[in-house]
Amino acid sequence: MTLRKAAGLAVGIAAVLFAIGGLYVLYDSSMHDEDRGPSLGPTSPALIARGEYLTRAADCAACHTAPAGRPFAGGLPFKLPFGTIYSTNITADRTSGIGSWSDDDFVRALHRGVARGGRHLYPAFPYTSFTGISREDALAIKAYLFSLPPAHVANKTDQLSFPFNQRWGMAFWNLVFLRDRRFTPDPDRSATLNRGAYLATALGHCGECHTPRNLAYGLEEDRPLSGAVLEGWKAYNLSPDLNEGLGAWSDGELASYLAAGHADGRGSAAGPMGEVVENSLQYLSPQDISALVSYLRAIPPQKSAYAVNNTKAPAVAAAARNPEMTDPQVELGRHIFADGCSNCHEYDGGGRQTPYASLTGSASVNDRAGANLSEIVLRGAQYRFKGKSVFMPPFGGLYSDAEIAAVADYVIRQFGGKAGGVTPAEVSKRRGE
């Protein structure tokens, strides 16, 4: 075949694909019969209260509220390998928000990732999970959002490179990665286990953070909840694998961590997981927390590409003060810990004023790479769990990259019983993200 013929064939194939794609886009962005349905009737206090609970369970505030911004007014940046996108205003404002959306518009956005007017949404909005939400629950969420004061806050413009800035291309992505169907209870499972599955896979969309993604940014469904990396933070393995997951955790420890952001001997939630507990999980009923625990116990154990061998209480942490160490990096870290960390965390890692400051047993100190540990030292933490304020100041402006790497390595060795591998170059990269 000559070059000209090959080029002509390629152009012809591209033209056919483009034509098929155009027809599919028109079909995909149109209103389907399954998008239409009855309303829930008059908005009542009971419906709004139910919608508020479901909105918390779906953790809508975490993504649709920017730091220091108005609730649900959007503007939170998502930094992706191909650019930055911003969450949108989902208040009832009719110009910048969703105040002009019908019930069917709202349901279609959650179920198929198509906004009012046929505009495709990007999967940073987790419609691939929300597609499992029932219409009744979706409309209860809408009722709650529409009960709040509208916020006239303009949406920010996404900054994406070509071809990722072509939203119509999401129609092809949806063909491969969107399973457009509602959650169906498994008759062979208990009501508790089915409730946990619905909370975890549809409303709570746990897999959007804890399941690894492929090169096309689709979830690797054959490795559910096996761990991933999210904006520099490790979302750890939630499967019941004995060493790398939650298999060694008791039900009580897991329930406490989900509901209050801490479990004795297992550490405290921080980073994106801390935000999930603060905005969402702490508001769930004890019955729903138990349902989540049941579901996490029932999924198949998974090995992780981001393995952390969890140790509940390493013997090395029992020593109040290690003697001088031969490794200069760790010795520097020991001095920094003594001067800047021990007052709150104590030399044995037990935590002085609050159990949230405990270091022993946490996944962060058992991770040789020190990913989450470096992040929290750089940026600090501030949450409110069950009425208790949790605060750690950021140390990124106080210590150099080499010093943060050194104290992270010391903490990993002292409280995780492992040799750390944190480098100043990695800390510098995290500092700039």
Secondary structure, DSSP 8 states (H G I E B T S, - for coil): --HHHHHHHHHHHHHHHHHHHHHHHHHHTS--GGG------S--HHHHHHHHHHHHHTTHHHHHB-TTS-TT-B--EEEETTEEEE----SS-TTTSSTT--HHHHHHHHHHSB-TTS-B--TTS-HHHHTTS-HHHHHHHHHHHHHS----------EE-TTTT-GGGHHHHHHHH---------TTS-HHHHHHHHIIIIIS-THHHHS-B-TTS-B-TTSTTS-EEETTEEE---S--TTTSSTTS-HHHHHHHHHHSEETTTEE--HHHHHHHHHTGGGS-HHHHHHHHHHHHHS-----TT-----SS-GGGG-SS----S-HHHHHHHHHHHHHTHHHH-TTSS-SS-GGG--TT-HHHH-TT-HHHHHHHHH-EEEEETTEEEEE---TTTS-HHHHHHHHHHHHHHHH-S-----HHHHHHHHH-
